[in-house]
Amino acid sequence: MGDGHEGSGSDGTLNLSHYAPSFWRSGQKSRIHIVTKSDKEIVGMLLEFDDFVNMVLKDGTEFEITPEGRRITKLDQILLNENNITMLVPEGRPEV
């Protein structure tokens, strides 16, 4: 039964979906801004997420700073692994 902390799994791992805003848990689709550990930023429509906060986004845009300048890539759909997510901003957009 975990370590007694609310939102902990039976193996002691933290279940982050417990802390997700209620509108995510209710199944409403919403726009989300994600910053990754590699400093890429992705904005898209959140379709699904699991107990570990792996996410599927659609109609996304990836923003990346390269030596040549800012690269913008359109994404039809993407699966993000929870290990690569640094920050989530509901309804957020990157600074232009």
VENBELFEN-V17640 format. One record per residue. N is the residue number from 1. RES is the residue in three letters. PSI is psi in degrees with one decimal (999 if undefined). BURIAL is 1 if it has 9 or more other ideal C-beta (glycine too) atoms within 8 Angstrom, else 0. D_CENTER is the distance of its C-alpha to the mean C-alpha in Angstrom with 2 decimals. Layout:
N,RES,PSI,BURIAL,D_CENTER  N,RES,PSI,BURIAL,D_CENTER
This chain:
1,MET,27.6,0,26.64  2,GLY,-162.3,1,24.45  3,ASP,16.0,0,25.57  4,GLY,-7.3,0,26.21  5,HIS,135.1,0,23.03  6,GLU,133.0,0,21.37  7,GLY,3.6,0,18.12  8,SER,144.4,1,19.47  9,GLY,171.8,1,20.04  10,SER,-23.5,0,23.57  11,ASP,8.4,0,23.05  12,GLY,-5.1,0,22.03  13,THR,150.3,0,18.29  14,LEU,125.9,0,16.09  15,ASN,96.4,1,14.41  16,LEU,-23.7,1,11.33  17,SER,-21.5,1,11.03  18,HIS,-30.1,0,14.37  19,TYR,-1.9,0,13.04  20,ALA,147.5,1,10.62  21,PRO,148.0,0,12.50  22,SER,-31.2,0,15.26  23,PHE,-25.4,0,14.59  24,TRP,-45.0,1,11.40  25,ARG,-26.0,0,13.75  26,SER,-7.2,0,16.50  27,GLY,0.1,0,15.09  28,GLN,139.7,0,15.05  29,LYS,138.0,0,13.04  30,SER,157.1,1,11.51  31,ARG,144.5,1,10.30  32,ILE,146.0,1,7.20  33,HIS,125.5,1,7.30  34,ILE,134.4,1,5.17  35,VAL,130.3,1,7.86  36,THR,167.0,1,8.49  37,LYS,-24.6,0,11.51  38,SER,14.4,0,13.62  39,ASP,19.2,0,13.27  40,LYS,153.8,1,11.97  41,GLU,135.5,1,10.11  42,ILE,130.0,1,8.50  43,VAL,130.1,1,9.16  44,GLY,-179.2,1,9.39  45,MET,120.6,1,10.13  46,LEU,119.0,1,7.93  47,LEU,-49.8,0,10.52  48,GLU,156.4,0,9.86  49,PHE,156.0,1,8.22  50,ASP,-173.0,0,10.67  51,ASP,-22.0,0,12.23  52,PHE,2.0,1,10.53  53,VAL,30.3,1,6.88  54,ASN,140.6,1,7.10  55,MET,147.9,1,5.66  56,VAL,124.9,1,8.17  57,LEU,150.2,1,8.28  58,LYS,163.3,1,11.84  59,ASP,50.8,0,13.92  60,GLY,165.2,1,11.66  61,THR,129.9,1,13.06  62,GLU,130.9,1,12.52  63,PHE,129.1,1,14.41  64,GLU,135.9,1,16.13  65,ILE,123.1,0,19.17  66,THR,168.8,0,21.91  67,PRO,-25.9,0,25.57  68,GLU,-8.8,0,26.56  69,GLY,-164.1,0,24.34  70,ARG,128.4,0,21.09  71,ARG,130.7,1,19.90  72,ILE,125.9,0,18.07  73,THR,128.1,0,17.09  74,LYS,138.1,0,16.59  75,LEU,124.5,1,14.51  76,ASP,-47.3,0,15.66  77,GLN,145.5,1,12.96  78,ILE,143.5,1,10.54  79,LEU,120.7,0,9.33  80,LEU,128.2,1,6.80  81,ASN,135.6,0,8.38  82,GLU,-25.6,1,7.30  83,ASN,-18.2,0,10.15  84,ASN,-2.8,1,8.88  85,ILE,125.7,1,6.02  86,THR,-42.4,0,8.33  87,MET,143.0,0,7.29  88,LEU,133.4,0,5.47  89,VAL,104.8,1,8.28  90,PRO,136.6,1,9.21  91,GLU,13.4,0,11.67  92,GLY,163.6,1,11.44  93,ARG,146.7,0,12.97  94,PRO,154.3,0,13.91  95,GLU,139.2,0,17.49  96,VAL,999,0,19.99
